[in-house]
């Protein structure tokens, strides 16, 4: 800790009663202050005078204010994505004063990976098509569904934007006899599956039966999946996105689905969000949408609090923090 005073924890997270009780119980040896405006884990918090009192921030503090708050020694955000904080000046400000910055990737890797696996299995077993037949014409669509069903095996899965979600997805796919490779900005060399830098992505897109997009939003990833990259994919490839909607040229995606070049797209993220009711993605053939729910799960806010409290114990003991970015 920075000194011998009781640390002050600032919070602007929008928490339910169970999560709030867990936070208050877990921080009873600390001073806990709350912002008057609560923010969901995907929202951006505004400037709050109460942050000036804090040593620790839990939630979504304003990035510029957090940079200038010299007594703020640790920031823990309630999301896996951290685009608004992914700035050189933000990192430099924290490093100058020896402050830490952590996210909540460990809360969302399991549900997002399971969501992706559900997408893949649902398509292989033609579940959306069966549901459509039931809801539209109550038709016993036996032969098309039976012959259209596939086994999830002997195929290539390319995970673009490999990180915590990609690592867990690779573990879940291990029993299915698939070739799984990852693409990431910086290859560490200790990944459990074959890993390649972004510069080799185009080669692997041409090899992929399944392209899984988990890219975060940034200036470098905006529009990453454009008409050229969709054209590189083999005919009949499947595309999944649980990263960010801005990483996809949605007009190009619609064109490749409409032409039949891509067999299907499963999207949990779009641009904009919420997706307007008249947006063409809703009626694009073989496009299946979930409304940014891949990371969701029962008592999600409790999980966020427990993750923060585990890191709080580590911070107090001077141990490495989980999901540390800076």
C-alpha positions in Angstrom: 0.0 0.0 0.0 1.1 3.6 -0.6 0.9 4.5 3.1 -0.5 3.5 6.5 -3.8 5.2 6.1 -7.0 3.2 5.6 -7.2 3.0 1.8 -10.2 4.6 0.2 -12.0 2.6 -2.6 -14.1 4.5 -5.1 -16.8 2.7 -7.0 -19.2 3.6 -9.8 -20.2 0.1 -10.8 -23.9 -0.6 -11.2 -24.3 -3.5 -8.7 -27.3 -5.5 -7.6 -28.1 -6.1 -3.9 -26.1 -9.4 -3.7 -23.1 -7.9 -5.3 -23.3 -4.7 -3.2 -23.5 -6.8 0.0 -20.5 -8.8 -1.1 -18.5 -5.6 -1.9 -19.4 -4.0 1.4 -18.5 -7.1 3.4 -15.2 -7.6 1.5 -14.1 -4.0 2.0 -15.1 -3.5 5.6 -11.5 -2.7 6.5 -11.5 0.0 3.9 -13.3 3.3 3.3 -15.7 2.8 0.5 -17.1 5.8 -1.5 -19.6 5.7 -4.3 -20.1 7.9 -7.3 -23.6 9.4 -7.5 -23.8 8.0 -11.1 -23.5 4.2 -11.5 -22.2 2.8 -14.7 -22.7 -0.6 -16.3 -19.6 -2.6 -17.2 -19.7 -1.5 -20.8 -20.4 2.1 -20.1 -18.1 5.1 -19.7 -18.1 6.8 -16.3 -18.0 10.6 -16.1 -15.8 12.9 -14.1 -16.6 12.4 -10.4 -15.2 14.6 -7.6 -15.3 11.6 -5.2 -12.6 10.0 -7.2 -10.2 12.6 -5.8 -10.5 10.9 -2.4 -9.5 7.4 -3.6 -6.5 5.2 -3.6 -8.3 2.5 -5.5 -10.9 2.7 -8.3 -13.4 -0.1 -9.0 -15.7 0.4 -12.0 -15.3 2.6 -15.0 -13.5 5.8 -14.0 -13.1 8.6 -16.5 -9.7 7.9 -18.1 -8.4 11.5 -18.1 -9.4 12.1 -14.5 -7.8 8.8 -13.5 -4.5 9.8 -15.2 -4.3 13.0 -13.2 -5.2 11.5 -9.8 -1.8 11.0 -8.3 -3.1 9.2 -5.1 -4.8 6.6 -7.3 -2.5 3.7 -7.1 -4.7 0.9 -8.6 -7.6 1.0 -11.1 -9.7 -2.1 -11.6 -12.3 -2.0 -14.3 -15.4 -4.1 -14.6 -15.0 -5.1 -18.2 -12.6 -7.2 -20.2 -12.4 -4.5 -22.9 -10.4 -1.4 -22.1 -10.4 0.6 -25.3 -10.9 4.0 -23.6 -7.8 3.3 -21.4 -5.7 1.8 -24.2 -3.7 5.0 -24.7 0.0 5.7 -24.5 -0.5 8.7 -22.2 -2.7 6.7 -19.9 -0.1 4.0 -19.5 2.7 6.5 -19.1 0.9 8.4 -16.4 0.2 5.2 -14.4 3.8 3.9 -14.8 5.3 7.2 -13.8 3.6 7.0 -10.4 3.9 3.2 -10.1 0.1 2.6 -10.3 -1.5 -0.6 -11.5 -4.3 -1.1 -14.0 -6.3 -4.4 -14.1 -9.4 -5.5 -16.0 -12.0 -8.3 -15.5 -11.0 -10.7 -18.3 -11.1 -13.7 -15.9 -14.8 -13.0 -15.3 -15.8 -13.1 -19.0 -13.4 -15.7 -20.6 -15.5 -18.7 -19.6 -19.0 -17.4 -20.6 -17.7 -15.9 -23.9 -15.9 -19.2 -24.7 -19.0 -21.2 -24.0 -21.1 -18.8 -26.1 -18.7 -19.4 -29.0 -18.9 -23.2 -28.6 -22.6 -22.9 -28.4 -22.6 -21.0 -31.7 -20.4 -23.7 -33.3 -22.4 -26.6 -32.1 -25.8 -25.0 -32.8 -24.8 -24.6 -36.5 -23.3 -28.0 -36.8 -26.5 -29.6 -35.5 -28.8 -27.1 -37.4 -30.5 -25.8 -34.3 -31.3 -22.3 -35.6 -32.7 -23.8 -38.8 -34.9 -26.2 -36.8 -36.1 -23.3 -34.6 -36.9 -21.2 -37.7 -38.9 -24.1 -39.2 -40.8 -24.5 -35.9 -41.6 -20.8 -35.4 -42.4 -20.0 -39.0 -44.4 -22.8 -40.6 -44.4 -25.6 -38.0 -42.8 -27.9 -40.6 -41.3 -31.3 -40.0 -38.2 -30.4 -42.0 -36.6 -33.8 -41.6 -34.4 -34.4 -44.7 -32.9 -30.9 -45.0 -32.0 -30.7 -41.3 -30.7 -34.2 -41.1 -28.6 -34.0 -44.2 -27.5 -30.5 -43.3 -26.2 -31.6 -39.9 -22.4 -31.9 -39.5 -19.9 -33.1 -37.0 -17.6 -30.7 -35.3 -14.4 -32.5 -36.3 -11.5 -32.5 -38.9 -11.8 -28.8 -39.5 -9.6 -25.7 -39.0 -10.6 -23.1 -36.5 -8.7 -19.8 -36.6 -9.0 -17.6 -33.5 -8.2 -14.0 -34.4 -7.4 -11.8 -31.3 -6.2 -14.7 -29.2 -6.3 -13.9 -25.5 -8.1 -15.2 -22.4 -11.3 -16.0 -24.3 -9.4 -17.7 -27.1 -7.3 -19.7 -24.7 -10.5 -21.0 -23.0 -12.2 -21.7 -26.3 -9.2 -23.8 -27.4 -9.5 -25.8 -24.3 -13.3 -26.4 -24.8 -12.6 -27.4 -28.5 -9.9 -29.9 -27.5 -12.1 -33.0 -27.5 -13.5 -32.3 -31.0 -10.4 -33.3 -33.1 -10.1 -29.9 -34.7 -7.0 -28.0 -35.8 -7.1 -24.8 -33.8 -4.6 -22.0 -34.4 -4.4 -18.5 -33.0 -3.6 -15.1 -34.3 -2.4 -12.3 -31.9 -0.5 -9.1 -32.1 2.5 -10.3 -30.1 3.3 -14.0 -30.0 4.7 -15.0 -26.6 5.9 -18.4 -27.6 4.3 -20.3 -24.6 0.8 -20.5 -26.0 -0.8 -24.0 -25.8 -1.8 -23.9 -29.5 0.1 -22.9 -32.6 0.3 -19.1 -32.6 1.0 -16.7 -35.4 1.4 -12.9 -35.6 -1.2 -10.7 -37.2 1.0 -10.4 -40.3 0.2 -14.0 -41.1 -3.5 -13.7 -40.6 -4.4 -13.6 -44.3 -2.7 -17.0 -44.9 -4.7 -18.6 -42.2 -8.0 -17.1 -43.2 -7.7 -19.0 -46.5 -7.2 -22.2 -44.5 -10.1 -21.7 -42.0 -13.4 -23.5 -41.9 -14.3 -21.4 -38.8 -13.0 -17.8 -38.3 -13.5 -16.6 -34.7 -13.1 -12.9 -34.2 -12.2 -11.8 -30.6 -10.4 -8.6 -31.6 -10.8 -5.6 -29.3 -11.7 -2.1 -30.6 -8.7 0.1 -31.5 -7.4 2.2 -34.3 -5.5 -0.8 -35.6 -8.5 -3.2 -35.6 -11.2 -1.0 -36.9 -12.6 -2.6 -40.1 -10.0 -5.4 -39.8 -12.5 -7.8 -41.4 -13.2 -6.0 -44.6 -14.2 -7.1 -48.1 -10.6 -8.2 -49.0 -10.3 -10.4 -45.9 -13.7 -12.0 -46.3 -12.8 -12.7 -49.9 -9.7 -14.6 -48.7 -11.9 -17.0 -46.7 -12.7 -20.3 -48.4 -16.3 -20.7 -49.8 -18.6 -22.0 -47.1 -16.5 -20.7 -44.2 -18.3 -19.7 -40.9 -17.6 -16.4 -39.2 -18.2 -15.6 -35.5 -17.7 -12.3 -33.7 -17.7 -11.8 -29.9 -14.9 -9.1 -30.0 -16.2 -5.7 -31.1 -18.6 -4.7 -33.9 -16.2 -2.0 -35.1 -13.7 -4.6 -36.2 -16.0 -5.7 -39.0 -17.0 -4.0 -42.2 -20.7 -5.0 -41.9 -21.6 -4.0 -45.4 -18.9 -6.4 -46.7 -20.1 -9.1 -44.4 -23.7 -8.7 -45.6 -22.5 -9.0 -49.2 -20.5 -12.1 -48.6 -23.4 -13.7 -46.7 -25.9 -12.7 -49.4 -23.8 -14.1 -52.2 -23.3 -17.4 -50.3 -19.5 -17.1 -50.2 -19.8 -17.3 -46.4 -22.0 -20.0 -45.1 -23.1 -18.2 -41.9 -22.2 -15.5 -39.4 -22.9 -15.6 -35.7 -22.6 -12.2 -34.2 -22.8 -11.1 -30.5 -21.4 -7.6 -31.2 -22.4 -5.1 -33.8 -21.9 -1.5 -34.7 -23.9 0.4 -33.5 -25.3 -1.1 -30.4 -28.2 -1.6 -29.8 -28.6 -2.6 -33.4 -31.5 -0.5 -34.9 -34.6 -2.6 -35.8 -34.3 -1.6 -39.4 -30.6 -2.5 -39.8 -30.0 -4.9 -42.7 -28.1 -7.4 -40.5 -31.4 -8.5 -38.9 -32.7 -9.8 -42.3 -29.4 -10.9 -43.9 -29.6 -14.6 -44.8 -27.7 -17.0 -42.5 -26.9 -14.2 -40.0 -27.7 -15.1 -36.4 -27.5 -12.4 -33.7 -27.3 -12.3 -29.9 -27.5 -8.9 -28.3 -24.0 -8.6 -26.7 -24.8 -11.3 -24.2 -21.8 -13.6 -24.7 -20.2 -12.5 -21.4 -23.4 -12.6 -19.5 -24.2 -15.1 -16.8 -26.2 -15.5 -13.6 -25.0 -13.2 -10.8 -22.4 -11.6 -13.2 -22.0 -8.6 -11.0 -21.3 -10.8 -8.0 -18.5 -12.5 -10.0 -17.1 -9.0 -10.8 -17.0 -8.1 -7.2 -15.4 -11.4 -6.1 -12.8 -10.9 -8.8 -12.0 -7.4 -7.5 -11.9 -8.6 -3.9 -9.4 -11.4 -4.8 -7.2 -8.8 -6.4 -7.7 -6.5 -3.4 -6.3 -9.2 -1.2 -3.4 -9.6 -3.6 -2.8 -5.9 -3.6 -2.7 -5.7 0.1 -0.2 -8.6 0.3 2.0 -7.2 -2.5 1.3 -10.2 -4.7 0.9 -10.2 -8.5 -2.5 -9.0 -9.6 -4.8 -11.0 -11.9 -5.5 -9.6 -15.3 -2.9 -6.9 -15.0 -2.6 -4.6 -18.0 -0.2 -2.0 -16.5 
